[in-house]
Amino acid sequence: MKPDAEGFLYPTVQLSACVHCNACNQVCPMELKMPQSASNVPAFAAYATDSDIRQSSSSGGIFSLIAQRILEQGGVIFGAAFDADFSVRHQMVASTESLNALRGSKYVQSRTEDTFRNAEILLKSGKMVLFTGVACQIAGLKAFLHRDYPNLYTMDVLCHGVPSPAIWKAYLSDQCRIHGSSVKSVSFREKSTGWKQFSMKISFKNGKTYCQSHDEDAFMRLFLENICLRPACHSCRFKAFPRASDLTLGDAWGIDDVLPEMDDDFGTSVVLINSEKGQWMLDQVEACMVCKPESMDRLLPETADSRRPVSPHPRRSLLFRAAKRGATVKKMLSVLKGNPARRLLGAGMRLIQQHTNRTL
């Protein structure tokens, strides 16, 4: 896997060594036949009753409850975690003490590396495995394994799209320069101002802290404006339901209108069950959560970004051109607004056109 000019990883093949066995195509999730989208998937709004678990989670803490239950039964968990330089990679944890690394949203493309192979080895040994990721990663795992394992449990998280790791690295570099220190910790979903108005929080080794609302933070704005996403995200095949995973988790945005009694602005999850294993996982933690059923279309409307691909930003190419020139993220952010001189010229031309129309 090698990064392209935009920082996204793609597989490369040594053509001189290729024997044309077609194995790579056989395990490519893009070759899978996807289900027709359904709206009758069992859906729930839920959150953990343990306030500490809920506070350390992006939404309602349901992942933590299920993961702990798998660990208690001798299983292992695979999920996305920060590495030493705050890139995002999948890793395996086998203890509750290590589980915190997998908690919380990480809005960067995760490198799965050899975790599919490691999961297969554990599955063949009889170990219970919970593998988590975005929907395309779970589809990739299933294609790689070629068969179902009774001891494999899978969970995907609702996905807007994955932003460029290169933009993320540039953003972190800017933050380190501004604060004069390397990074100690990152939280994409700091909830001290509430779950709905969450913030990006970065703690630095020199004791300084950066905390900015998601609608003001530069990286989050680029991400949510769809200007730095992987090209495939704009034609995603993996957002249909039921999904390849057993269980789908995400934020229950709009819960204040749908089930207001489930909203205290501390975080509520939408839980979608794709299989009998998914139902089993939810049943395992029933006593540790507040959970209410509701229709899928009310909890997750068809218009939600996690149910349909998002359109690319029209100025996307300009952003990556600026990134290639080494622009700061603040400078990249100006791409969203366009060139001030051009905006002024455009406004002038519109006034001239309006005057001409009135004269005619």
Helices and strands as residue ranges (DSSP letters): E 2-3, E 9-10, G 15-17, H 23-26, G 29-31, E 43-48, H 51-55, H 62-72, E 76-82, E 88-93, G 96-102, H 115-124, E 129-133, H 135-145, E 152-157, H 165-179, E 183-190, E 199-204, E 209-213, H 218-224, G 231-235, E 247-251, H 255-258, G 260-262, E 269-273, H 276-284, G 286-288, E 289-293, H 296-299, H 316-324, H 329-337, H 340-359
